[in-house]
């Protein structure tokens, strides 16, 4: 006579065994939690870059507009050797550097005041004031700066009698305003973590405010400054809307890429889009090798 088979495991038993497995293997829990974001990163970001690179390696037939299935480096050679593309790239780099420097000069003293000088109530008010512009539409803020800098009847013209008008200067001012919160927030966070005991010890040892700022605050803020510069620099490199509102006849890499995509020359636009991607890749590698972001 055959012995009766064992009854199937109860659902509660299976749940308990699964829970004990995850308790014994916390790395498996982290892997499951990160699998979704990592998959999205691979598909949406890395996948789009792969498509961009692949599109830049082809040409279209001039008559039929059909894609020629023969890889070529003609598009990449064109954007690397053409004077128009080179000038636009250098102009964009200059604008990005200027925006980053302006935001640094504004963010550091403002963040020092917010984190170490202002009272808790005033600090909260200032944080809200920094975050409030982020609630407004990008286009609305760009239109506001267009009205401010109008060389004919703008606010700056009516108040001061002169205005920089539309061009590179107006673009730098507009983008510096737009990206300023992205510089202030990481710098403020870095200062908020800075122990007050270090500043008090520096004062007790006879260091003046300028010496404390140079020897203690700035070295401790390097990771936060680099984090903020990544935001402002990368956002400026890829921006193509502000230049349309306040740039006048000036062109940047973003505006040329957008113009080509709209005009149907998407292959050349894809090739030119690799330039800001390469610039940011080099910048991130240099920042990573410096070790300044290890404590972020």
RAPE-V575121 format. One line per field, one symbol per residue. psi: psi as a letter, one per 30 degrees, with the letter a starting at -180 (. if undefined). Layout:
BEGIN
psi->???
END
This chain:
BEGIN
psi->kkkklkklkleeeeeeeeeeeeefifeeeeeeefeeeeeeeeeedeeeeeeeeeefgllkkeefglkjhjklgeeeeefffkeeeeeeeeeeeeeeeeeeeeeeeeeeeeeeeeefelleeeeeeeeeeefeffflkeeeeeeeeeeegkfegleeeeefflkfakaeeeeeeeeeeegeefeeeeeeeeeffkkfeeeeeeeeggkleeeeeefeeeeffeeeeeeeeeeeeeeeefkgeefeegfbfkkleeeeeeeeeeffifeeeeefffeeeeeeeeeeeeeeffgfgfg.
END
